[in-house]
Amino acid sequence: LLENLQREGFQPFFACQSRVRDPDRREHTKHMLRLRRAGQINDQQVPEIIILNSHGGESSFQLLPGIFRSVCTNSLVCGQSFGEIRVPHRGNVVEKVIEGAYEVLGVFDRVEEERDAMQSLLLPPPA
């Protein structure tokens, strides 16, 4: 799956996994990958596709849009109302995940519009 996403121009930028109590489940634990387009890795505001998955098959692939801003070391994940895609572990999973990645990319236009609207707000000085 990752090789197919890399062929589509997505590069892994960060990976982590949850801890397990049972060492036999280590290969099936929930994990997260953050993918970025190769040409955007060092931009000030970088759109990311966040993939949550477990190899045990008990949960769907989840693809979430995220924006990383280099102003500080925090990032923003645009919750369920902004384009979460779920792909069950059955059928042509690879093709569906790649399609989902492109759907998530399509969400970034809306995310940028919302971000621009929020940045244009003038807040009153503190009382």
Buried (B, 14 or more C-beta within 10 A) or exposed (E): EBEEBEEEEBBEBEEEBEEEEEEEEEEBBBBBBBBBBEEBEEEEBBBBBBBBBBEEEEEBBBBBBBBBBEEEEEBBBBEEEBBBBBBEBEEEBBEBBBBBBEBBBEBBEEBEEEBEEEEEEEEEEEE
